Amino acid sequence: MVRIAIHGFGRIGRSLMKAALKNNLFTPVSISDIKDVPTLAALFEVDSNYGRWHEEVKATNKGFVVGGREIAYYDSMKALPDWKALGIDLVIDCTGRATTRPGAQAHLDGGARRVLVSAPSKTLQDCDAVLLPGINLDQF
């Protein structure tokens, strides 16, 4: 099974996790962000646009429990998590800041096998592929 981490748990990261859990696509191994776990858990549980999450959401000293699924949390304020030690295959960067190759490369240098950036790249040279649902996902 692919081990996926969400880096950046703002609006996009939370929406990604909701879609992933709701559609049984994946449960992230970890979430990393610069905010505290209780705040992030509350923002995930109750969303002014998407409503209340249908399962219990709890903040713990190690991360989140969402509907019985334990998800580790890493404070990325000081440094990126050690993706290699966590065995992460894919980091989905939802910070909005990894819009250049060096921004995404930091995850690869940290041991992730692949990086998917949710924000548009600054240039085509800063990315390996631009994926657009309904247009070219079948080519990837």
N, C-alpha and C positions, 0 to 999 in steps of 0.2 A: 504494500500500500504506500502511496506517495505521502510524504510528510510535508505539510504545508504550514508556513508561518505567515501571519499578517503583521506587517510593519506599518504602523500608523493606524490608529483606531478612531479617527475622526468620522465625519459623515460618510465618506466613501468606504473606509474600513468596516464600519458597523453595518452598512448596507450590504457589503460583500458577505460578511459573516451571516447576516440574516438570510440572504439568498442561498448560501451554501448549506446552512442547517435546514432551512425550510424544504429544500429540494433534495436533501440527502446527498449532496455532492461531495462534501468533506467536512470534517471537524478540524479546525486548526490545532496544531500541536502547541503553538504559542502565539501570543499577541504581544507586541512591543509598542510602547508609546512613551510620551514624556509626562503624561498626566497620571494621577493616582488611580488605583484600581476601584475604590468605591465610586468615584465620579464616573469613570468609564462604564462600570456596571450599571449605574443608574441611567446613564445616557442610552445604553443599549436596551435596557428594559422598557423605558418609556420614551418614545420618540414623537415629537410634535407633528411630523409628517406621516409616519407609518404606524403610529399607534403603539399600544402596549404589546410586548413580546408575549406569546401565549404559554411560555414555560417559566418556571421559577429561575430567577437570575440572582446569584449570590456572589459577593466579593469575599475572597479568602486572603490569607496572608501569602499564598502562593500564586493567586490568580483569580480565575473565574470558575464558577460552576453554573452551567446553563443547561437546564433540563437534565441534570445528572451527568453531563459531560464536563470533565475537568480540563481546563485550558490554562496552561502556565502563562504568567505575565512577566515581562522583562522591562525594566525601566531603561529606556534608550537615551535618557538625558546625558549620561556620561559616555556611553559607548554602545555600539551595536552588539546584540547577543552573539555568542559564539555558535554560529549556525552549524559548523562542523561537529562540535560536541553534541549538539541537539539532533544531529542526523537529518537536517532539513534538506529536502530535495528542491523545494520551490519557496522563495520568498515573494510574496505579493506586496510590493511597496505602494502604500496608499497615503504617503505623507504629502505628495504633491511637490516634493523637493528633489526627487531623483530624475530630473529632466535632462541630465547630461550623462554621458557614458561613465565618467568618474563616480557619479552618484550611485548608479546601479552597480558598478564594478566593486564598490565597497562590500556589497553583500556576497559577491562571488569570492572576493579575497577573504571574506570571513567564513568561507566553507559551504555556502549554498551552491547547489548544482545549477540552478536556474533562477532568474529574476523576472518577474512580470511587473511592469511599472504601470500604474493606473493613470498617470498624468501623461499628456503628450510630450514627446521629446522636443528639445530645442531645435534640433536639426535631424535630418535623416541619417547622418553619420553617427548620431548619438544612440541609435537603436539598431537592432538586428532585424526587426520586423515591426510593422505597424499593423495591428490586428483590428479589424472592424467587423462586428457581428453582422451577419447577413450579407457581407461582401466578400471577405477572404478568409474566414476562419477555417474553412475546409482545406486551404492551401498550407496551413501551418503544420 
